[in-house]
Each structure stands twice: as C-alpha cells, then as structure tokens.
Amino acid sequence: MRTTNTFSILFWADQKKAIFNYALIYARVSVNGKRVNISTKRKVLLEIWDTKKKKAIGKTSEARQINLYLDQVHSQIFQCYQDLIFKNKLVTAKLIKANYVGEGENVKTLQNIIDYHTKKAESTLASGTIRNFAVTEKYIKRFLNKIIKTSDIYLNQLDYRFICDFEHFLHTYWPKGHQNAMSHNTVMKHIQRFRKMVTLAFHLEWIEKDPFIRWKPTFEKREREFLSANELSNLETYKFPIERLERVRDLFVFSCYTGISYADIVALTESNIMIGIDGLNWIITKRQKTNTPVKVPILDTAQDLINKYSNHPMACITETLFPVISNAKLNLYLKEIADACGIKKNLTFHMARHTFATTVTLTNGVPIETVSKLLGHTRIATTQIYAKVIERKVSEDMQALKNKFRADKGNLRSK
C-alpha cells in the first residue's frame, strides 16, 4: 500500500451545459493521477466566475456566498481524505468521493423522501390532502432552485437554518395569479407538511437527527366565519331564476343542516341513509379527509332536500343523492349566490360546516361533545374553535343565569 499520495482539489464550472448563463460548479479530486468530479450542487453566474482562480470574483453577496460554500466543500473533501489516511485505508479519488457523497450507502436526498412520501400518500391520504402536499413540494423545489441554486440536497444537509430560510422564502414569495402573498397561516401549513416528510425520513433512519426539533409553528388566531340565523333563512327562501344556482344553494343548505363537507356530500348514495338507534333516518358515512366515521340524524330541512333530488336526472345517472358539480364551479357560483342574497361575507362551501357547528347546533344548545361527533372531528379541541365565537349564545346563557338568580331572590323575599 502506498504511504504517500499526490492529492489535489480544484473547482471548475461546466460552461458547456450552462443554462441562462448559470453553470454548475464541480470539485475535481485527483489522487495519484486518477481523478473524479463531484457536483457541488451549486450554480454560478459565468460573468463572475474566474477560470484561473477557480472561484467567484467581485464583492457581491452572491460571490461571497459561493466562495464561502466552496471553502466548506473543500474542507469536507479534505477531511474525507484525512479520514482514509487515519484509518490506514487505501486512498483513491473514488473512495474520497464515496465518503463525501455516501454513494450506495444510506445517504438519501430531499428528493428521495419526497418521492417516497408521494408513493406512500397515494394509498393513505385523501385526494385533497395529496394535492396540498404537491403544492408544498412545488415550493420546496422552487426554493432549492431560486435560493440554494441547486435541484436537490442531501438530507444530512438539512438544518434549522434551512427551515428558517425556507420559511422566509414562503413569506416573501408571491404566487402567480394570486391577489396577495401567502398569509402567515398558509406558510405554517406548508412548513408543517415539509416537517411531516422530514419526520418520516427520521423514522426511516435516513437522517440521524430531526432538524425540526427546535422549530415551533406559530398560527394567527382567526374567527371562523359562519352564517347567522337570519342570513341562513334568507339563503334558504331566496327564489333563484337560474337552476344551477338553486342546485348549489341546496347543496350548501344541506351541509348547513348536516355538517357534511362537499367532498362527502357528492359521494353520498341511498346506501348511506340508514335507520339509526332512534328508529329514524340517519346519514352514515366516513369523512374522506380523515376516514373518520360520521353518523348524522337527518333534520327535516335536510330530508326535504334529499326528497327534492330523489328523481333528478343528473343524480340518477351518478346514482348519488345529489347532482355532482365540481368544487371549483361550486365556489364560483357561491359568489353569485352571495351577491343575489345580499350576503357580504366571503361565501365558501366550507362555511356551511361552520354554520352547522355554530348557528344550527351550538347556538341551539347542542352540547359541544355531540357537535364534535357529528362533525367527525378526531379531537374536541378542533370543535372548541367554534364555541369561542358564539357571543349571542353566551349572552343568552348569562341572561338565563341572571333570571334564575332574580327568581331565587324573589322566592326568598316572599317567604
């Protein structure tokens, strides 16, 4: 075995494959005349790359960051070389590269866990949740390309700073076609989805430590909008001249009196209507989002709507309780409905569940434990969000308490 080796590291930019004048930087490692190229996964603008000095030139922050990064790569590669010597192992360019990038050994990239999570999600998550993860994955890739200037990184490169930088990127990114930048809560949801993927990698032992261990999400508290009893009544009784708007209104009202989401309503069939413990009709189904069982006694208004569409041609074709309509069109038509009925709130279909939780049930004295069960919530804390916004119910309860105290005092005086 050789005890001395000729060893060198130099950086070069692949100008032939440059895209938009950005070239990928490689580290060329040479040992005893044999050499290998290692991608640094960092791109450089050719205008600031010095082919003789093998580094970026200029005093811009971009040039400084690139050179600092290359210094770190140089130190890491040199450390791999030193480790092989210390362990008295054969030193070759290929072995140095293998130790640096972990070729073929338990070293996974961010894209690896994204791909693994995507395949796993296909059979375990609802379609809407899968779409949400796809959006988050899109922003991760944009962050890598725009900020890190690479297409992928190794999982062992993830750290607290990466998370903070990604969060900052989301806060400052303005999605194309959107009227506003992302809200703080939207950013938190994307980070939470990213965290779930990284946590999966940690449990798979693809990374040694969880980079999220010190990161805590912060959500801005917002009141859930819902229709008041008066707004719901106006919506129910309004005569629409256009049949498509009437159908959408009916689906919305049905959700207001059952608490069932749009995705679950359009999947309902006659088989979902069963005789409950009280001998009356109940809707028994499962939430598509969480696969949680939902059992809802059918109120009169909801039963009237089921009867109304029992022989509707579109419902007969799909063999569902109601005619099926796309979610995109549904929310678009709800804007028209809100304008027609004079509702100033941002009417979305999900507001129907909020209305069921507040105006229809909690406000009328239904216990929060029962409402939680009807909504298919897995935690009562989720339902408690609705209980915080019912000021009128609080006022009525306190007034009843006042009346009781007054009645008790009156009884004492009369004795």
TILOZA-261688 format. One record per residue (C-alpha): x, y, z. Coordinates in nm, 2 decimals, padded with zeros to 4 digits, m for minus. Example, Ala and Ser with C-alpha at 12.3 -4.5 7.8 and 13.67 -1.06 7.14 Angstrom:
<vozas>
VOZA      u      v      w
VOZA  01.23 m00.45  00.78
VOZA  01.37 m00.11  00.71
</vozas>
This chain:
<vozas>
VOZA      u      v      w
VOZA  00.00  00.00  00.00
VOZA  00.13  00.35 m00.08
VOZA  00.21  00.56  00.21
VOZA  00.23  00.89  00.02
VOZA m00.02  01.02 m00.23
VOZA m00.04  01.31 m00.47
VOZA m00.37  01.48 m00.38
VOZA m00.54  01.79 m00.51
VOZA m00.88  01.96 m00.52
VOZA m00.98  02.22 m00.77
VOZA m01.32  02.37 m00.87
VOZA m01.45  02.42 m01.23
VOZA m01.77  02.54 m01.38
VOZA m01.93  02.34 m01.66
VOZA m01.98  02.62 m01.91
VOZA m02.09  02.39 m02.19
VOZA m02.41  02.30 m02.00
VOZA m02.48  02.64 m01.87
VOZA m02.85  02.75 m01.86
VOZA m02.94  03.12 m01.87
VOZA m02.56  03.18 m01.82
VOZA m02.56  02.98 m01.49
VOZA m02.32  02.69 m01.48
VOZA m02.29  02.40 m01.23
VOZA m01.97  02.40 m01.02
VOZA m01.78  02.07 m00.98
VOZA m01.50  01.98 m00.75
VOZA m01.22  01.78 m00.93
VOZA m01.05  01.55 m00.69
VOZA m00.72  01.39 m00.80
VOZA m00.52  01.12 m00.63
VOZA m00.21  00.97 m00.78
VOZA m00.31  01.08 m01.13
VOZA m00.66  00.94 m01.11
VOZA m00.95  01.19 m01.08
VOZA m01.32  01.22 m01.02
VOZA m01.57  01.50 m01.05
VOZA m01.80  01.58 m00.76
VOZA m02.10  01.80 m00.81
VOZA m02.12  02.08 m00.55
VOZA m02.49  02.12 m00.64
VOZA m02.43  02.50 m00.66
VOZA m02.46  02.71 m00.97
VOZA m02.26  03.03 m01.06
VOZA m02.32  03.32 m01.30
VOZA m02.04  03.28 m01.56
VOZA m01.98  03.65 m01.56
VOZA m01.84  03.63 m01.20
VOZA m01.65  03.30 m01.24
VOZA m01.27  03.32 m01.27
VOZA m01.15  03.01 m01.46
VOZA m00.79  03.08 m01.34
VOZA m00.85  03.14 m00.98
VOZA m01.12  02.87 m00.97
VOZA m01.36  03.09 m00.77
VOZA m01.61  03.37 m00.80
VOZA m01.48  03.72 m00.83
VOZA m01.63  04.05 m00.71
VOZA m01.76  04.19 m00.38
VOZA m02.12  04.10 m00.43
VOZA m02.30  03.89 m00.17
VOZA m02.36  03.62 m00.43
VOZA m01.98  03.59 m00.50
VOZA m01.90  03.58 m00.12
VOZA m02.16  03.31 m00.06
VOZA m02.04  03.09 m00.34
VOZA m01.67  03.12 m00.23
VOZA m01.77  03.05  00.13
VOZA m01.96  02.75  00.02
VOZA m01.67  02.62 m00.19
VOZA m01.44  02.66  00.11
VOZA m01.67  02.44  00.31
VOZA m01.68  02.18  00.04
VOZA m01.30  02.19  00.01
VOZA m01.27  02.13  00.39
VOZA m01.52  01.85  00.38
VOZA m01.34  01.67  00.09
VOZA m01.00  01.72  00.25
VOZA m01.15  01.57  00.58
VOZA m01.26  01.26  00.38
VOZA m00.90  01.23  00.25
VOZA m00.76  01.26  00.60
VOZA m01.01  01.01  00.74
VOZA m00.89  00.75  00.49
VOZA m00.53  00.81  00.59
VOZA m00.61  00.80  00.96
VOZA m00.79  00.46  00.92
VOZA m00.50  00.33  00.72
VOZA m00.72  00.26  00.42
VOZA m00.63  00.27  00.05
VOZA m00.67  00.63 m00.07
VOZA m00.83  00.67 m00.41
VOZA m01.03  00.95 m00.57
VOZA m01.33  00.72 m00.60
VOZA m01.32  00.64 m00.23
VOZA m01.29  01.00 m00.13
VOZA m01.60  01.08 m00.34
VOZA m01.79  00.78 m00.20
VOZA m01.71  00.90  00.16
VOZA m01.81  01.26  00.07
VOZA m02.14  01.18 m00.10
VOZA m02.21  00.84  00.06
VOZA m02.26  00.66 m00.28
VOZA m02.46  00.35 m00.23
VOZA m02.48  00.38  00.15
VOZA m02.78  00.50  00.34
VOZA m02.73  00.86  00.22
VOZA m03.06  00.99  00.08
VOZA m03.16  01.32 m00.07
VOZA m03.45  01.55 m00.01
VOZA m03.60  01.44 m00.34
VOZA m03.57  01.07 m00.23
VOZA m03.80  01.14  00.07
VOZA m04.04  01.35 m00.14
VOZA m04.08  01.06 m00.38
VOZA m04.12  00.80 m00.11
VOZA m04.38  01.02  00.07
VOZA m04.57  01.07 m00.25
VOZA m04.60  00.69 m00.32
VOZA m04.69  00.63  00.05
VOZA m04.96  00.90  00.04
VOZA m05.13  00.76 m00.27
VOZA m05.28  00.48 m00.06
VOZA m05.32  00.65  00.28
VOZA m05.43  01.02  00.22
VOZA m05.74  01.18  00.07
VOZA m05.71  01.33 m00.28
VOZA m05.74  01.69 m00.14
VOZA m05.45  01.63  00.11
VOZA m05.24  01.48 m00.17
VOZA m05.29  01.79 m00.38
VOZA m05.19  02.01 m00.08
VOZA m04.87  01.81 m00.04
VOZA m04.80  01.85 m00.42
VOZA m04.82  02.23 m00.38
VOZA m04.58  02.22 m00.09
VOZA m04.34  02.01 m00.29
VOZA m04.36  02.26 m00.57
VOZA m04.25  02.54 m00.33
VOZA m03.97  02.33 m00.19
VOZA m03.83  02.28 m00.54
VOZA m03.86  02.65 m00.62
VOZA m03.68  02.74 m00.30
VOZA m03.39  02.50 m00.40
VOZA m03.37  02.64 m00.75
VOZA m03.41  03.01 m00.66
VOZA m03.23  03.04 m00.33
VOZA m03.00  02.74 m00.29
VOZA m02.92  02.73 m00.66
VOZA m02.95  02.36 m00.68
VOZA m03.20  02.09 m00.78
VOZA m03.16  01.87 m00.47
VOZA m02.96  01.84 m00.15
VOZA m02.87  01.55  00.09
VOZA m03.09  01.50  00.39
VOZA m02.80  01.53  00.62
VOZA m02.76  01.89  00.49
VOZA m03.10  01.99  00.64
VOZA m03.07  02.21  00.95
VOZA m03.25  02.47  01.14
VOZA m03.12  02.75  00.91
VOZA m03.26  02.57  00.61
VOZA m03.60  02.57  00.77
VOZA m03.58  02.94  00.86
VOZA m03.47  03.03  00.51
VOZA m03.75  02.83  00.35
VOZA m04.00  02.99  00.58
VOZA m03.87  03.34  00.48
VOZA m03.89  03.24  00.11
VOZA m04.25  03.15  00.15
VOZA m04.33  03.47  00.34
VOZA m04.18  03.68  00.06
VOZA m04.30  03.47 m00.24
VOZA m04.60  03.60 m00.44
VOZA m04.77  03.30 m00.61
VOZA m04.85  03.38 m00.97
VOZA m05.21  03.47 m01.03
VOZA m05.28  03.53 m00.66
VOZA m05.41  03.87 m00.54
VOZA m05.20  03.86 m00.23
VOZA m04.88  03.70 m00.10
VOZA m04.92  03.39  00.13
VOZA m05.08  03.45  00.47
VOZA m04.88  03.36  00.78
VOZA m05.10  03.06  00.84
VOZA m05.06  02.93  00.49
VOZA m04.68  02.95  00.53
VOZA m04.71  02.75  00.85
VOZA m04.92  02.48  00.68
VOZA m04.65  02.44  00.41
VOZA m04.38  02.41  00.67
VOZA m04.59  02.16  00.86
VOZA m04.62  01.94  00.55
VOZA m04.25  01.97  00.49
VOZA m04.19  01.87  00.85
VOZA m04.41  01.56  00.81
VOZA m04.19  01.45  00.52
VOZA m03.86  01.51  00.71
VOZA m04.00  01.33  01.02
VOZA m04.08  01.03  00.80
VOZA m03.72  01.04  00.69
VOZA m03.61  01.05  01.05
VOZA m03.83  00.75  01.14
VOZA m03.69  00.56  00.84
VOZA m03.34  00.64  00.98
VOZA m03.24  00.82  00.67
VOZA m03.12  01.11  00.89
VOZA m02.96  01.09  01.23
VOZA m03.13  01.39  01.39
VOZA m03.45  01.58  01.33
VOZA m03.37  01.94  01.21
VOZA m03.72  02.05  01.33
VOZA m03.65  01.97  01.69
VOZA m03.62  02.34  01.78
VOZA m03.87  02.48  01.53
VOZA m04.22  02.56  01.66
VOZA m04.51  02.66  01.44
VOZA m04.70  02.99  01.52
VOZA m05.06  03.03  01.39
VOZA m05.25  03.36  01.39
VOZA m05.59  03.31  01.56
VOZA m05.88  03.38  01.33
VOZA m06.25  03.36  01.38
VOZA m06.44  03.12  01.17
VOZA m06.70  03.29  00.96
VOZA m07.05  03.14  00.95
VOZA m07.40  03.25  00.85
VOZA m07.63  03.40  01.11
VOZA m07.98  03.25  01.15
VOZA m08.12  03.55  00.95
VOZA m07.86  03.50  00.67
VOZA m07.93  03.13  00.65
VOZA m08.31  03.19  00.64
VOZA m08.27  03.44  00.36
VOZA m08.05  03.20  00.17
VOZA m08.30  02.91  00.21
VOZA m08.60  03.11  00.09
VOZA m08.45  03.31 m00.20
VOZA m08.60  03.22 m00.54
VOZA m08.32  03.18 m00.79
VOZA m08.42  03.23 m01.16
VOZA m08.12  03.01 m01.27
VOZA m08.14  02.63 m01.19
VOZA m07.77  02.58 m01.14
VOZA m07.76  02.84 m00.87
VOZA m08.06  02.68 m00.70
VOZA m07.88  02.34 m00.70
VOZA m07.56  02.49 m00.55
VOZA m07.77  02.67 m00.29
VOZA m07.94  02.35 m00.20
VOZA m07.61  02.16 m00.16
VOZA m07.48  02.44  00.07
VOZA m07.80  02.44  00.28
VOZA m07.78  02.06  00.31
VOZA m07.43  02.10  00.45
VOZA m07.56  02.37  00.69
VOZA m07.81  02.12  00.84
VOZA m07.58  01.81  00.84
VOZA m07.22  01.94  00.88
VOZA m07.11  01.72  00.60
VOZA m06.83  01.85  00.37
VOZA m06.87  01.90  00.00
VOZA m06.64  01.60 m00.09
VOZA m06.85  01.37  00.13
VOZA m07.19  01.51  00.01
VOZA m07.13  01.45 m00.36
VOZA m07.03  01.09 m00.27
VOZA m07.35  01.01 m00.08
VOZA m07.58  00.74 m00.21
VOZA m07.91  00.59 m00.09
VOZA m07.70  00.32  00.09
VOZA m07.57  00.59  00.32
VOZA m07.92  00.65  00.46
VOZA m07.98  00.40  00.74
VOZA m08.22  00.36  01.03
VOZA m08.05  00.49  01.34
VOZA m08.07  00.39  01.71
VOZA m08.39  00.60  01.74
VOZA m08.57  00.43  01.45
VOZA m08.53  00.74  01.23
VOZA m08.32  00.81  00.92
VOZA m07.95  00.88  00.97
VOZA m07.67  00.95  00.73
VOZA m07.39  00.72  00.80
VOZA m07.06  00.77  00.61
VOZA m06.69  00.83  00.65
VOZA m06.50  01.15  00.61
VOZA m06.29  01.13  00.30
VOZA m06.03  01.36  00.46
VOZA m05.97  01.15  00.78
VOZA m06.16  00.83  00.72
VOZA m06.34  00.90  01.05
VOZA m06.70  00.76  01.08
VOZA m06.98  01.02  01.07
VOZA m07.33  00.95  01.19
VOZA m07.58  01.23  01.15
VOZA m07.96  01.22  01.23
VOZA m08.14  01.38  00.93
VOZA m08.31  01.70  01.02
VOZA m08.64  01.79  00.83
VOZA m08.47  02.05  00.61
VOZA m08.21  01.81  00.50
VOZA m08.47  01.54  00.44
VOZA m08.67  01.78  00.22
VOZA m08.37  01.84  00.00
VOZA m08.30  01.46 m00.03
VOZA m08.66  01.42 m00.14
VOZA m08.63  01.71 m00.38
VOZA m08.35  01.55 m00.58
VOZA m08.45  01.18 m00.55
VOZA m08.55  01.17 m00.91
VOZA m08.32  01.43 m01.06
VOZA m08.18  01.31 m01.40
VOZA m07.82  01.40 m01.31
VOZA m07.84  01.23 m00.97
VOZA m07.99  00.92 m01.13
VOZA m07.70  00.90 m01.37
VOZA m07.44  00.91 m01.10
VOZA m07.66  00.72 m00.85
VOZA m07.59  00.98 m00.59
VOZA m07.83  01.17 m00.36
VOZA m07.75  01.50 m00.53
VOZA m07.63  01.61 m00.88
VOZA m07.25  01.62 m00.88
VOZA m07.07  01.95 m00.95
VOZA m06.70  02.04 m00.95
VOZA m06.57  02.21 m00.64
VOZA m06.42  02.49 m00.85
VOZA m06.75  02.57 m01.01
VOZA m06.93  02.53 m00.68
VOZA m06.73  02.81 m00.50
VOZA m06.76  03.03 m00.81
VOZA m07.14  03.00 m00.81
VOZA m07.15  03.07 m00.44
VOZA m07.01  03.42 m00.51
VOZA m07.31  03.48 m00.74
VOZA m07.54  03.34 m00.47
VOZA m07.39  03.57 m00.20
VOZA m07.44  03.87 m00.43
VOZA m07.80  03.78 m00.50
VOZA m07.89  03.72 m00.14
VOZA m07.71  04.03 m00.01
VOZA m07.46  03.83  00.19
VOZA m07.15  04.04  00.24
VOZA m06.93  03.75  00.38
VOZA m06.69  03.55  00.16
VOZA m06.92  03.26  00.10
VOZA m06.73  02.93  00.05
VOZA m06.87  02.59  00.08
VOZA m06.67  02.51  00.39
VOZA m06.86  02.80  00.57
VOZA m07.16  02.56  00.57
VOZA m06.98  02.33  00.82
VOZA m06.91  02.64  01.03
VOZA m07.27  02.74  01.01
VOZA m07.38  02.39  01.12
VOZA m07.14  02.40  01.42
VOZA m07.25  02.74  01.53
VOZA m07.59  02.87  01.42
VOZA m07.76  02.53  01.38
VOZA m07.62  02.32  01.67
VOZA m07.42  02.50  01.94
VOZA m07.64  02.81  01.94
VOZA m07.94  02.59  01.99
VOZA m07.79  02.42  02.30
VOZA m07.65  02.11  02.14
VOZA m07.35  02.00  02.37
VOZA m07.01  02.05  02.22
VOZA m06.93  01.68  02.26
VOZA m07.22  01.59  02.04
VOZA m07.13  01.86  01.78
VOZA m06.77  01.72  01.77
VOZA m06.91  01.37  01.70
VOZA m07.14  01.50  01.43
VOZA m06.86  01.69  01.25
VOZA m06.63  01.38  01.26
VOZA m06.36  01.56  01.45
VOZA m06.10  01.34  01.60
VOZA m06.02  01.60  01.88
VOZA m06.28  01.80  02.07
VOZA m06.02  02.09  02.07
VOZA m06.09  02.13  01.70
VOZA m06.46  02.18  01.77
VOZA m06.39  02.42  02.06
VOZA m06.28  02.68  01.80
VOZA m06.64  02.72  01.70
VOZA m06.76  02.76  02.06
VOZA m06.54  03.07  02.11
VOZA m06.73  03.27  01.85
VOZA m07.09  03.24  01.97
VOZA m07.13  03.56  02.16
VOZA m07.51  03.56  02.13
VOZA m07.53  03.21  02.29
VOZA m07.30  03.33  02.58
VOZA m07.53  03.63  02.63
VOZA m07.84  03.42  02.63
VOZA m07.69  03.17  02.88
VOZA m07.58  03.45  03.11
VOZA m07.92  03.62  03.09
VOZA m08.09  03.29  03.19
VOZA m07.85  03.27  03.49
VOZA m07.94  03.63  03.59
VOZA m08.31  03.54  03.57
VOZA m08.26  03.24  03.79
VOZA m08.08  03.45  04.05
VOZA m08.35  03.71  04.04
VOZA m08.62  03.44  04.07
VOZA m08.44  03.28  04.37
VOZA m08.41  03.62  04.54
VOZA m08.78  03.68  04.48
VOZA m08.87  03.35  04.64
VOZA m08.67  03.43  04.95
VOZA m08.84  03.77  05.00
VOZA m09.19  03.61  04.96
VOZA m09.12  03.37  05.24
</vozas>
